[in-house]
Amino acid sequence: MTTTLLGACPHDCPDTCSLLTTVQDGVAIKVQGNPHHPLTDGVLCTKVSRYTERTYHPDRVLHPMKRVGPKGSGQFQRVSWEEALSDIAARLKAIADTSPERILPYSYAGTMGMVQGESIAMRFFNLLGAAKLDRTICSSAGGEALTQTLGGKLGMKVQFFAQSKLILIWGSNVITSSVHFWRIAQEAKRQGAKLVCIDPRRTETADKCDVHLAIKPGTDAALALGLMHELITHDWLDHDYINNYTLGFDALRERALRWTPERTAEVCGLKAEDIRQLAHDYAHIQPAAIRLNYGVQRSHGGGNAVRAVACLPALTGAWRHRAGGVVLSASGHALHNGAALQRHDLHTNARAPLINMSTIGDALNTPGLVEAVVVYNSNPVAVAPESAKVVKGFAREDLFTVVLEHFMTDTADHADYVLPATTQLEHWDIHNSYGHTDMVLNRPAISPMGEAKTNTHIFRELSTRMGLHSPLLQEDDESLCRLALQHPRNLQSAAPVTWDALLKDGFAHWPMDDAPFAQGGFATPSGRCEFVSERLVAQGLDGLPDYLPNYEPANPQASYPLAMISPPARNFLNSSFVNVKSLRDMEGEPLLEIHPEDAAARQVKDGAMVRVFNDRGSHVCKAQISTRAQAGMVVGLGIWWRKLSRDGTNVNQLTSQRLTDMGRAPVFYDCAVQVETLAA
C-alpha cells in the first residue's frame, strides 16, 4: 500500500518547504517538495531531498545509551528507557531540590518546529526554575536591529521579489542557503531585473549575478552609509516618505555625509565608482529590493550593519511598492501563540541566571554555575565558538549531561545519557518561516524507528518521574499544534489561519498586506522607520546606525594577518547532514579557501594540508587555492563534526566568544588567523 502525506522541512532555512512523503508498506521511500505550495513549488534542496537517507541512516541512535567510557570517548552501552529516565530524573531532581538554577537547557534550531522545539521542553524547564538560556547563536543581533528600526522581524513578502527590477542580495549565498529565493530572483532576472551580490566571498550566487561587490568582512554598515551619502548629496530621496513615515532623518543625514565614496571604498575594499553606481541604481531602478541575510550580523558591528541597511528603503520610498523594501526575517508577520506554547510565566526562580548560549564555553568552566545540561536540537561542541573551552566544559566529570539526538554527534560523545529522538517523518509539528509568511504543518509519515521518542514525550516522561504533575506538561502534540493558532490577532483577522486549512493543504498564508509599509505603519513605538532609536539611547548606545570596525580586522602587520569567515558548506546546514555519506562525499573533507597571493606568500600548495591558527587554537584542513576568497581573507567552510576532521577540531576552534554590538550574538565572521603548511 502506497500513501502520500503532507509535512514540513524542519531545518534552519528561510524556505520552510512543504513536503510530500511517499510511504510504501510503512516505509518512507521518497521525500519531495509539495507542488501546491507556491513557495516550495515542488522543489527541494539537495539536502532535504535525501531526507530518507537521514531517517534510515545505519548510524542512527535508536535506543537509550549510557556512557561507560571517558567523556568524549563515544563509549556507550544500550539501556532501557526505564533505566535511563529513572536515573536521569533522580539525578536532575537531586539538583533541583536545592538549586534548580544549576540545571541548564541548551537547544536551538535542530528543528524549527514549535512543538518539538520549545513547547513541553520549555514548560518543563520553566516550571523547574532552571537556568534560562539566551538563544543568541544565529540571529539575535539582526533581530534586535530590525526591532530597533522597523519594530520587529518584518519585511517584504518574498514572492514579490519576482517583480523587482533591482535586487541586492546582501550577505547571502542564496543558491546554497535559500534555493527557492534564488528561483524567484531568476524569474525577476528573466523579466529584466539587475542582480547585485554583496559578499566578501565570490560565492556561487555571486557567479550568477550581474555585479559582485567583494566587500571586506564586517564593513557592511560602511557601505550602507556610503550609499546614503550618494542618495542625500544627489537628492535621490523620497522626501514625502521621509517626512511622514521616518524618525531622525536630520541626524542620519549628518552622519551619512561623512561617508564619501572614497572613504567608503577604502574601508570596504571596493572602488569608489562602484559605490556611486550602486547608489545610482538603487535610486533609479525601481522597484528595488534587498535580500539581507544573517551573515551580515556576525561581526562586532553586525547589529549596526543591519540597522543601516534596513534604513535604505525608507530613504528612497522603496516601501511604497510591494516589490520594494528589504527582508532579513519575515517571522514577525506570523500570528502564532508562542507564549501559550512556552509558558514563560511558569518560571518563578529569581536566582536563575540568564546564560548566553554563545558563551557556553565560559559558562561551563565557571565554578558552581552549571551542574547539569540537557541538550536537544543542538550540537554545541561543534557549533559554539571557541570550542576548546566548550569541549573542556563538557568533559567535566562533575557535569551531568543528557543529549536528545538522532546521531552520535560531537556533543553526544560527551553525554552521560543519549536519548533517541524522532526525526521529522515520525512526529507532529507546526512551523513558521523567517523567509516567507506561511505556516506549514507536519504530519507523521511513519512510526518512530526503533525506540525513538518525540522530544515532547521525553519531557513528559521526565516530568512525571520528577514529580512535576502539572497538566500543562502532558498536553499531546496535536493539541499543541492547534494551540499555536490560538493567537487573538489570528482569530480576529479577516482571514485567519485555521487547523482545517492546515490539515487539508499542509500550509496556510498569514494575513498580511502586500506592501506592509507603503503608508508607514511600522511596529516601532513611533509608528515610523526609526533612523534614530531612543530605545538604544536609553541603553547607553548610539541611537543612529554607524560603522564599527571588526574586533579582529585583517592586518598584514599583525600576528594573525588574515580575516577568516566560516559560512556553511553547500551540502551541510550548520552541523546537520554532515554524517549523511552522500552529502559528505560531495564536500570531500574540511577545506580552507585561500587566495593565490596569500597562498604564494606562505608557500601553500593547492590540496596541501595546512594549519590555521590563532591564540584560541588551531585547526588542520586541506587548502584550496581559489579566488572565491579575496586577498587577505580565508574561508573555512563549515560546520564539520570535529571527529570527522584530521585533528579532531573544526573552524570553531578559532572563533571567539566576543559578542556583537547589540543582541548579544556571536562574531563568527570576525576572526583573525594565520595559515602555515603542515609538515609531512
C-alpha positions as CSV (number, residue, x, y, z in Angstrom):
1,M,0.0,0.0,0.0
2,T,1.3,3.4,-1.0
3,T,0.3,6.7,0.6
4,T,1.5,10.3,0.4
5,L,1.5,12.5,3.5
6,L,2.0,16.3,3.9
7,G,4.9,17.5,6.0
8,A,7.3,20.4,6.6
9,C,11.0,20.8,6.4
10,P,12.3,21.2,9.9
11,H,15.7,22.8,9.2
12,D,17.1,26.2,9.9
13,C,16.4,27.7,6.4
14,P,14.2,30.6,5.4
15,D,12.4,28.5,2.8
16,T,10.5,26.3,5.2
17,C,9.3,23.9,2.5
18,S,6.1,22.0,2.4
19,L,6.9,18.3,1.9
20,L,5.3,15.3,0.3
21,T,6.5,12.0,1.8
22,T,5.6,8.8,-0.1
23,V,5.2,5.8,2.2
24,Q,5.0,2.2,0.9
25,D,4.1,-0.5,3.4
26,G,5.1,1.7,6.3
27,V,8.4,2.7,4.9
28,A,9.2,6.2,3.6
29,I,10.6,5.8,0.1
30,K,10.7,9.4,-1.1
31,V,10.5,13.0,0.1
32,Q,9.8,15.7,-2.4
33,G,8.6,19.3,-2.5
34,N,4.8,20.0,-2.4
35,P,3.9,21.3,-5.9
36,H,0.8,23.0,-4.5
37,H,2.7,25.2,-2.0
38,P,3.6,28.3,-4.0
39,L,7.0,28.9,-2.4
40,T,8.1,25.3,-2.4
41,D,6.7,24.7,-6.0
42,G,7.7,21.0,-6.0
43,V,11.4,21.7,-5.5
44,L,13.7,20.7,-2.6
45,C,17.4,21.4,-1.9
46,T,19.8,18.5,-2.3
47,K,20.0,18.0,1.5
48,V,16.3,17.6,2.2
49,S,15.6,15.6,-0.9
50,R,17.8,12.9,0.7
51,Y,15.9,13.0,4.0
52,T,15.0,9.3,3.9
53,E,18.8,8.6,4.0
54,R,18.9,10.6,7.2
55,T,15.9,8.8,8.8
56,Y,17.1,5.3,7.9
57,H,20.8,6.0,8.4
58,P,22.6,2.9,9.8
59,D,24.3,5.0,12.5
60,R,21.1,6.5,13.8
61,V,20.6,6.3,17.6
62,L,17.6,4.0,18.1
63,H,17.9,3.1,21.8
64,P,18.8,4.9,25.0
65,M,22.5,4.8,25.6
66,K,24.5,5.2,28.8
67,R,28.1,6.3,28.9
68,V,30.6,3.6,30.0
69,G,33.9,5.2,29.0
70,P,35.6,8.6,29.5
71,K,33.7,11.7,28.3
72,G,34.3,12.3,24.7
73,S,35.3,8.7,24.0
74,G,32.0,7.8,22.5
75,Q,31.8,4.6,24.6
76,F,28.2,3.8,25.4
77,Q,26.1,0.8,26.2
78,R,22.4,0.3,25.4
79,V,20.0,0.6,28.4
80,S,16.2,0.5,28.7
81,W,14.1,3.6,28.7
82,E,13.0,2.8,32.2
83,E,16.6,2.8,33.5
84,A,17.6,5.9,31.5
85,L,14.6,8.0,32.5
86,S,14.6,6.9,36.2
87,D,18.3,7.7,36.6
88,I,18.1,11.0,34.7
89,A,15.1,12.1,36.8
90,A,16.8,11.1,40.0
91,R,20.0,13.0,39.1
92,L,18.1,16.1,38.0
93,K,15.8,16.1,41.0
94,A,18.7,15.9,43.4
95,I,20.0,19.2,41.9
96,A,16.5,20.7,41.5
97,D,15.6,20.1,45.1
98,T,18.2,22.7,46.2
99,S,19.5,24.6,43.2
100,P,17.3,24.2,40.1
101,E,19.1,27.2,38.5
102,R,22.1,25.0,38.1
103,I,20.3,22.9,35.5
104,L,20.7,24.4,32.0
105,P,18.7,23.6,28.9
106,Y,20.8,24.0,25.7
107,S,18.8,24.0,22.5
108,Y,18.4,25.8,19.2
109,A,17.2,25.1,15.7
110,G,18.0,21.5,15.1
111,T,14.3,21.6,14.4
112,M,12.5,24.8,13.7
113,G,9.2,23.2,14.8
114,M,7.3,25.0,17.6
115,V,6.1,21.7,19.2
116,Q,9.3,19.6,19.1
117,G,11.3,22.7,19.7
118,E,10.2,24.8,22.6
119,S,6.8,23.7,23.9
120,I,6.8,20.9,26.6
121,A,10.5,21.3,26.9
122,M,10.3,25.0,27.7
123,R,7.4,24.4,30.1
124,F,9.4,21.7,31.9
125,F,12.4,24.0,32.4
126,N,10.2,27.0,33.3
127,L,8.3,25.0,35.9
128,L,11.5,23.6,37.3
129,G,13.0,27.0,37.7
130,A,16.1,26.1,35.7
131,A,18.7,28.5,34.3
132,K,17.5,30.5,31.4
133,L,19.2,30.1,28.0
134,D,19.8,33.3,26.0
135,R,19.3,31.8,22.5
136,T,21.6,34.1,20.5
137,I,23.8,31.9,18.3
138,C,22.2,32.6,15.0
139,S,20.0,35.7,14.6
140,S,19.7,37.8,17.7
141,A,21.9,40.8,16.5
142,G,19.9,41.1,13.3
143,G,16.6,40.6,15.1
144,E,17.4,43.3,17.6
145,A,18.5,45.6,14.8
146,L,15.2,45.1,12.9
147,T,13.2,45.7,16.0
148,Q,15.0,49.0,16.7
149,T,14.5,50.1,13.1
150,L,11.2,48.6,11.8
151,G,9.7,47.4,15.0
152,G,10.2,43.7,14.6
153,K,11.3,40.9,12.3
154,L,9.3,42.3,9.5
155,G,9.8,42.9,5.8
156,M,8.7,42.2,2.2
157,K,6.7,39.2,1.0
158,V,9.4,37.2,-0.6
159,Q,7.3,36.2,-3.7
160,F,7.2,39.9,-4.8
161,F,11.0,39.9,-5.4
162,A,9.9,38.3,-8.8
163,Q,8.6,41.8,-9.7
164,S,11.6,43.8,-8.6
165,K,13.8,45.5,-11.1
166,L,16.9,45.7,-8.9
167,I,17.7,43.1,-6.3
168,L,20.6,43.4,-3.8
169,I,21.5,40.0,-2.4
170,W,23.4,41.2,0.6
171,G,25.4,38.7,2.7
172,S,23.6,35.7,1.4
173,N,24.7,32.8,-0.8
174,V,21.1,32.0,-1.7
175,I,22.0,29.3,-4.2
176,T,23.2,27.4,-1.2
177,S,21.0,28.7,1.7
178,S,17.7,29.6,0.0
179,V,17.2,27.8,-3.3
180,H,13.6,29.0,-3.6
181,F,14.5,32.6,-3.2
182,W,17.1,32.1,-6.0
183,R,14.4,30.8,-8.3
184,I,12.3,33.9,-7.5
185,A,15.4,36.1,-8.3
186,Q,15.9,34.2,-11.5
187,E,12.3,35.0,-12.5
188,A,13.0,38.7,-11.9
189,K,16.2,38.5,-13.9
190,R,14.3,37.0,-16.9
191,Q,12.0,40.0,-16.6
192,G,14.9,42.3,-16.9
193,A,16.0,42.8,-13.3
194,K,19.6,43.6,-12.3
195,L,21.0,41.4,-9.6
196,V,23.8,42.6,-7.3
197,C,25.6,40.3,-4.9
198,I,27.4,42.0,-1.9
199,D,29.5,39.4,-0.2
200,P,33.1,39.0,0.9
201,R,33.3,35.7,-0.8
202,R,32.8,35.1,-4.6
203,T,30.0,32.6,-3.9
204,E,28.1,30.5,-6.3
205,T,25.4,33.2,-6.1
206,A,27.9,35.9,-6.9
207,D,28.9,34.0,-10.0
208,K,25.4,34.2,-11.3
209,C,24.6,37.9,-10.5
210,D,25.2,40.9,-12.8
211,V,27.6,42.5,-10.3
212,H,29.6,41.2,-7.3
213,L,30.9,43.6,-4.8
214,A,33.6,41.8,-2.8
215,I,33.3,43.7,0.4
216,K,35.7,43.3,3.3
217,P,34.2,41.2,6.2
218,G,32.4,43.3,8.7
219,T,32.2,46.6,6.6
220,D,28.5,46.4,5.5
221,A,27.5,49.3,7.7
222,A,30.1,51.5,6.0
223,L,28.8,50.5,2.5
224,A,25.2,51.3,3.6
225,L,26.3,54.7,4.9
226,G,28.2,55.3,1.7
227,L,25.1,54.6,-0.3
228,M,23.2,57.0,1.9
229,H,25.8,59.7,1.2
230,E,25.1,59.5,-2.5
231,L,21.4,59.4,-2.1
232,I,21.5,62.5,0.0
233,T,24.0,64.5,-1.9
234,H,22.2,63.9,-5.2
235,D,18.8,64.3,-3.6
236,W,17.7,60.9,-4.8
237,L,15.3,60.8,-1.9
238,D,11.5,60.4,-1.3
239,H,11.0,63.5,0.9
240,D,7.3,62.8,1.3
241,Y,8.0,59.3,2.7
242,I,10.8,60.6,4.9
243,N,8.7,63.4,6.3
244,N,5.7,61.3,7.1
245,Y,7.0,57.8,7.9
246,T,10.5,58.1,9.4
247,L,12.1,59.4,12.5
248,G,15.6,61.1,12.8
249,F,16.4,61.9,9.2
250,D,18.4,65.1,10.1
251,A,20.7,63.2,12.4
252,L,21.1,60.3,9.9
253,R,21.9,62.8,7.2
254,E,24.7,64.4,9.2
255,R,26.3,61.0,9.8
256,A,25.9,59.7,6.3
257,L,27.5,62.8,4.8
258,R,30.8,61.8,6.4
259,W,30.9,58.7,4.2
260,T,32.1,59.9,0.9
261,P,32.5,57.2,-1.8
262,E,36.3,57.4,-1.4
263,R,36.2,56.9,2.4
264,T,33.7,54.1,2.0
265,A,35.8,52.4,-0.7
266,E,38.9,52.5,1.5
267,V,37.1,50.9,4.4
268,C,35.2,48.3,2.3
269,G,37.9,47.4,-0.1
270,L,35.8,48.5,-3.1
271,K,36.1,51.0,-5.9
272,A,34.5,54.4,-5.3
273,E,32.9,54.3,-8.8
274,D,31.2,51.0,-8.0
275,I,29.7,52.6,-4.8
276,R,28.4,55.6,-6.9
277,Q,27.0,53.2,-9.5
278,L,25.2,51.1,-6.9
279,A,23.7,54.2,-5.2
280,H,22.5,55.5,-8.6
281,D,21.0,52.1,-9.5
282,Y,19.3,51.8,-6.1
283,A,17.7,55.3,-6.6
284,H,16.7,54.9,-10.2
285,I,15.9,51.3,-10.9
286,Q,12.5,50.8,-9.2
287,P,11.2,48.9,-7.5
288,A,14.4,48.0,-5.7
289,A,14.5,45.2,-3.1
290,I,17.2,44.0,-0.7
291,R,17.5,40.3,0.4
292,L,19.6,40.6,3.5
293,N,20.9,37.6,5.4
294,Y,22.4,36.8,8.8
295,G,26.0,36.6,7.7
296,V,26.0,40.4,7.8
297,Q,25.4,40.4,11.6
298,R,28.2,38.0,12.6
299,S,30.8,40.6,13.4
300,H,31.4,43.3,16.0
301,G,29.2,45.9,14.4
302,G,26.7,43.4,13.0
303,G,23.6,44.9,14.6
304,N,24.5,48.4,13.3
305,A,25.1,46.9,9.8
306,V,21.6,45.5,9.7
307,R,20.2,48.8,11.0
308,A,22.0,50.8,8.3
309,V,20.8,48.5,5.5
310,A,17.3,48.4,6.9
311,C,17.1,52.3,6.7
312,L,17.8,52.4,2.9
313,P,14.2,51.6,1.6
314,A,12.7,54.4,3.7
315,L,15.1,57.0,2.2
316,T,14.0,56.2,-1.4
317,G,10.4,55.3,-0.6
318,A,11.0,51.7,-1.9
319,W,8.4,50.5,0.6
320,R,5.7,52.1,-1.5
321,H,6.0,49.2,-3.9
322,R,5.1,45.6,-2.9
323,A,8.3,44.6,-4.8
324,G,10.4,47.1,-2.9
325,G,11.9,47.1,0.6
326,V,14.0,44.7,2.5
327,V,13.7,41.4,4.2
328,L,16.1,39.7,6.6
329,S,13.4,37.8,8.5
330,A,9.6,37.9,8.0
331,S,8.8,35.8,11.1
332,G,7.3,38.8,12.8
333,H,4.3,38.8,10.5
334,A,3.2,35.4,11.9
335,L,0.3,35.5,14.4
336,H,1.1,32.3,16.3
337,N,0.6,31.9,20.0
338,G,4.2,31.2,21.1
339,A,3.6,32.4,24.6
340,A,0.9,29.8,25.2
341,L,3.2,27.0,23.9
342,Q,6.2,28.0,26.0
343,R,4.6,29.5,29.2
344,H,7.5,31.6,30.5
345,D,5.1,32.8,33.2
346,L,5.6,29.4,34.9
347,H,9.2,30.4,35.8
348,T,9.4,31.9,39.3
349,N,13.0,31.2,40.4
350,A,14.6,34.7,40.9
351,R,18.0,33.1,41.3
352,A,18.1,31.6,37.8
353,P,20.8,33.2,35.7
354,L,20.5,34.1,32.0
355,I,23.3,32.1,30.3
356,N,24.3,33.1,26.8
357,M,24.5,30.1,24.5
358,S,27.2,31.8,22.6
359,T,29.5,31.9,25.6
360,I,28.7,28.4,26.8
361,G,32.4,27.7,26.9
362,D,32.9,30.2,29.7
363,A,29.7,29.3,31.4
364,L,30.6,25.6,31.7
365,N,34.0,26.5,33.1
366,T,32.7,28.9,35.8
367,P,32.8,27.0,39.1
368,G,29.3,26.4,40.6
369,L,27.3,27.9,37.7
370,V,26.1,24.7,35.9
371,E,25.8,21.2,37.3
372,A,23.7,19.6,34.6
373,V,23.0,20.3,30.9
374,V,20.1,18.9,28.8
375,V,20.9,19.3,25.1
376,Y,18.2,19.0,22.5
377,N,18.0,20.3,18.9
378,S,21.7,21.4,19.0
379,N,25.3,20.3,18.9
380,P,27.2,22.9,20.9
381,V,30.5,21.1,20.9
382,A,30.6,21.6,17.1
383,V,28.7,24.8,16.6
384,A,29.5,27.1,19.6
385,P,32.5,29.4,19.3
386,E,35.9,29.0,20.9
387,S,35.3,25.3,21.0
388,A,38.4,24.3,23.0
389,K,36.6,25.8,26.0
390,V,33.3,24.2,25.1
391,V,35.0,20.8,24.9
392,K,36.7,21.4,28.3
393,G,33.4,22.3,29.9
394,F,31.5,19.2,28.5
395,A,34.4,17.0,29.5
396,R,33.9,17.8,33.2
397,E,33.2,14.6,35.1
398,D,31.1,16.5,37.6
399,L,28.8,17.8,34.8
400,F,25.7,15.6,34.3
401,T,24.8,15.8,30.6
402,V,21.8,14.4,28.8
403,V,21.5,14.7,25.0
404,L,18.4,14.0,22.8
405,E,19.7,13.1,19.4
406,H,19.4,11.3,16.1
407,F,23.1,10.5,15.9
408,M,26.3,10.3,18.0
409,T,27.4,13.9,17.4
410,D,30.4,15.5,19.0
411,T,28.2,16.6,21.8
412,A,26.6,13.2,22.2
413,D,30.1,11.7,22.7
414,H,30.3,13.8,25.9
415,A,26.9,12.9,27.3
416,D,26.1,10.7,30.3
417,Y,22.9,9.6,28.5
418,V,21.9,9.8,24.9
419,L,18.2,9.5,24.2
420,P,16.9,8.6,20.7
421,A,14.7,11.4,19.3
422,T,12.3,11.1,16.4
423,T,13.0,12.7,13.0
424,Q,10.6,14.9,11.1
425,L,9.0,11.9,9.4
426,E,7.9,10.5,12.7
427,H,6.1,13.2,14.6
428,W,3.6,16.0,14.6
429,D,4.9,19.6,14.4
430,I,4.0,23.1,13.2
431,H,6.3,25.6,11.6
432,N,6.5,29.3,10.8
433,S,9.1,30.6,8.4
434,Y,11.5,33.5,8.5
435,G,11.8,33.6,4.7
436,H,8.1,33.6,3.8
437,T,4.8,34.3,5.5
438,D,3.1,30.9,5.6
439,M,2.5,28.4,8.4
440,V,3.3,24.8,7.5
441,L,2.0,21.7,9.2
442,N,4.0,18.4,9.6
443,R,2.1,15.1,9.9
444,P,4.0,12.0,11.0
445,A,4.5,9.8,7.9
446,I,5.9,6.7,9.6
447,S,6.1,5.2,13.0
448,P,9.1,6.0,15.1
449,M,12.2,3.9,14.3
450,G,13.5,1.6,17.0
451,E,12.7,3.0,20.4
452,A,12.9,6.7,19.3
453,K,10.5,9.1,21.1
454,T,9.5,12.6,20.4
455,N,11.1,15.4,22.3
456,T,7.7,16.2,23.8
457,H,7.2,12.7,25.0
458,I,10.6,12.5,26.6
459,F,10.0,15.7,28.7
460,R,6.5,14.4,29.6
461,E,8.1,11.2,31.0
462,L,10.8,13.2,32.9
463,S,8.2,15.5,34.3
464,T,6.2,12.6,35.8
465,R,9.3,10.9,37.3
466,M,10.4,14.2,38.8
467,G,7.1,14.8,40.5
468,L,6.1,17.7,38.2
469,H,2.4,16.8,37.7
470,S,1.1,19.9,36.0
471,P,-1.4,19.1,33.2
472,L,0.5,21.7,31.2
473,L,3.3,19.2,30.9
474,Q,1.0,16.5,29.5
475,E,-0.7,18.1,26.5
476,D,-0.5,16.0,23.4
477,D,1.3,17.1,20.2
478,E,-1.8,17.6,18.1
479,S,-3.3,19.8,20.8
480,L,-0.1,21.8,20.9
481,C,-0.2,22.3,17.1
482,R,-3.8,23.7,17.4
483,L,-2.8,25.8,20.4
484,A,-0.2,27.6,18.2
485,L,-3.1,29.0,16.2
486,Q,-4.9,30.5,19.2
487,H,-3.5,34.0,19.0
488,P,-6.1,36.7,19.4
489,R,-4.8,38.6,16.3
490,N,-5.1,35.5,14.2
491,L,-8.5,34.5,15.5
492,Q,-9.8,38.1,14.9
493,S,-8.3,38.6,11.5
494,A,-10.4,38.6,8.3
495,A,-8.6,35.5,7.0
496,P,-7.2,33.5,10.0
497,V,-5.0,30.5,9.6
498,T,-7.2,27.5,10.6
499,W,-6.5,24.0,11.6
500,D,-8.8,22.6,8.9
501,A,-6.8,24.5,6.2
502,L,-3.5,23.1,7.5
503,L,-4.9,19.6,7.6
504,K,-6.2,19.9,4.1
505,D,-3.4,21.7,2.3
506,G,-0.4,21.4,4.7
507,F,0.1,25.1,4.7
508,A,-1.8,28.4,5.1
509,H,-0.9,32.1,4.5
510,W,-0.7,34.5,7.4
511,P,-2.9,37.6,6.8
512,M,-0.6,40.4,5.6
513,D,-0.7,43.4,3.3
514,D,1.2,43.0,0.0
515,A,3.1,46.2,0.7
516,P,3.2,46.3,4.5
517,F,4.8,49.8,5.0
518,A,3.5,51.6,1.9
519,Q,1.9,54.2,4.2
520,G,4.2,53.8,7.2
521,G,2.6,51.8,10.0
522,F,5.9,50.4,11.3
523,A,5.7,48.4,14.6
524,T,8.1,50.8,16.4
525,P,6.9,53.0,19.3
526,S,6.6,56.0,16.9
527,G,5.0,54.0,14.1
528,R,7.8,55.2,11.8
529,C,11.0,53.7,10.5
530,E,13.3,54.8,13.2
531,F,16.7,56.1,11.9
532,V,17.3,57.2,15.5
533,S,16.2,54.7,18.1
534,E,15.5,56.3,21.5
535,R,15.4,52.8,23.0
536,L,19.0,52.3,22.1
537,V,19.9,55.7,23.5
538,A,18.2,54.6,26.8
539,Q,20.6,51.6,26.8
540,G,23.6,53.9,26.6
541,L,24.1,53.0,22.9
542,D,24.3,55.2,19.8
543,G,20.8,55.8,18.6
544,L,22.0,56.1,15.0
545,P,23.5,53.3,12.9
546,D,27.2,53.5,12.5
547,Y,30.2,51.5,11.3
548,L,32.0,49.7,14.0
549,P,35.3,48.0,12.9
550,N,35.8,44.4,13.5
551,Y,37.4,43.3,16.7
552,E,40.0,41.4,14.6
553,P,40.3,43.1,11.1
554,A,42.7,41.7,8.6
555,N,46.1,43.4,9.1
556,P,49.2,42.3,7.2
557,Q,51.4,43.5,10.0
558,A,49.6,41.6,12.8
559,S,50.5,38.2,14.2
560,Y,47.3,36.9,12.7
561,P,47.0,38.8,9.4
562,L,44.2,37.0,7.6
563,A,40.4,37.5,8.2
564,M,38.5,34.2,8.3
565,I,34.8,33.7,7.7
566,S,33.2,30.3,8.0
567,P,29.9,30.0,6.1
568,P,28.2,26.6,5.8
569,A,29.4,24.2,3.2
570,R,27.0,23.9,0.3
571,N,25.7,20.4,1.3
572,F,25.6,21.0,5.1
573,L,23.3,23.1,7.2
574,N,25.4,24.1,10.2
575,S,26.4,20.7,11.7
576,S,23.3,18.9,10.3
577,F,23.7,16.4,7.4
578,V,27.5,16.1,8.0
579,N,27.1,12.4,8.7
580,V,25.0,11.8,5.6
581,K,27.5,10.0,3.4
582,S,26.3,11.0,0.0
583,L,26.4,14.7,1.1
584,R,29.7,14.4,2.8
585,D,31.1,12.7,-0.3
586,M,30.2,15.8,-2.3
587,E,32.1,18.1,0.2
588,G,35.1,15.7,0.4
589,E,36.7,17.0,3.6
590,P,37.2,20.2,5.6
591,L,38.6,22.9,3.3
592,L,40.2,26.3,3.6
593,E,39.8,28.6,0.6
594,I,42.8,30.8,0.3
595,H,43.6,33.4,-2.4
596,P,46.6,32.7,-4.7
597,E,48.5,35.7,-3.4
598,D,48.2,34.6,0.3
599,A,49.0,31.0,-0.7
600,A,52.1,32.0,-2.5
601,A,53.3,34.2,0.4
602,R,53.1,31.2,2.6
603,Q,54.3,28.6,0.1
604,V,51.0,26.8,0.4
605,K,50.2,24.4,-2.5
606,D,46.7,23.6,-3.7
607,G,45.5,20.5,-1.9
608,A,48.2,20.7,0.8
609,M,47.3,20.2,4.5
610,V,47.6,23.4,6.4
611,R,47.3,24.5,10.0
612,V,45.0,27.5,10.6
613,F,45.7,29.1,14.0
614,N,45.4,32.0,16.4
615,D,45.7,32.4,20.1
616,R,42.5,30.4,20.7
617,G,43.7,27.2,18.9
618,S,44.5,25.6,15.6
619,H,42.6,23.6,13.0
620,V,44.1,21.3,10.4
621,C,42.4,21.0,7.0
622,K,43.1,21.0,3.3
623,A,43.9,24.2,1.4
624,Q,42.0,25.0,-1.8
625,I,43.7,27.9,-3.7
626,S,40.8,29.9,-5.1
627,T,39.8,33.4,-6.0
628,R,36.5,32.7,-4.2
629,A,38.4,34.1,-1.2
630,Q,39.6,37.6,-1.6
631,A,43.2,38.5,-0.8
632,G,43.7,39.0,2.9
633,M,40.8,36.6,3.7
634,V,40.4,32.9,4.1
635,V,37.2,30.9,4.1
636,G,36.8,27.9,6.4
637,L,33.7,26.1,5.0
638,G,31.8,24.6,7.9
639,I,30.5,23.2,10.1
640,W,32.2,19.8,10.1
641,W,31.8,17.5,13.1
642,R,35.1,17.6,14.9
643,K,35.6,13.9,14.9
644,L,35.4,13.7,11.1
645,S,38.4,16.1,10.7
646,R,42.1,15.3,10.5
647,D,42.9,16.6,14.0
648,G,39.6,16.4,15.9
649,T,38.7,20.1,15.5
650,N,36.7,22.3,13.3
651,V,36.7,26.1,12.4
652,N,35.1,27.0,15.7
653,Q,38.4,26.1,17.4
654,L,39.4,29.5,16.1
655,T,36.3,31.7,16.6
656,S,35.9,33.8,19.7
657,Q,33.2,34.3,22.4
658,R,33.1,38.0,21.9
659,L,29.7,39.4,21.2
660,T,28.1,41.8,18.8
661,D,27.2,45.4,19.4
662,M,23.6,44.6,20.1
663,G,21.6,41.3,20.6
664,R,24.5,39.6,22.5
665,A,25.3,37.5,19.4
666,P,28.5,35.7,18.4
667,V,31.0,37.1,16.0
668,F,31.8,34.1,13.9
669,Y,32.9,36.1,10.9
670,D,35.1,38.5,13.0
671,C,38.1,36.2,13.4
672,A,41.8,36.8,12.5
673,V,44.1,33.8,11.8
674,Q,47.4,32.8,10.3
675,V,48.0,29.8,7.9
676,E,51.0,27.6,7.5
677,T,51.8,24.5,5.6
678,L,51.6,21.4,7.8
679,A,54.9,19.4,7.9
680,A,54.5,16.0,6.5
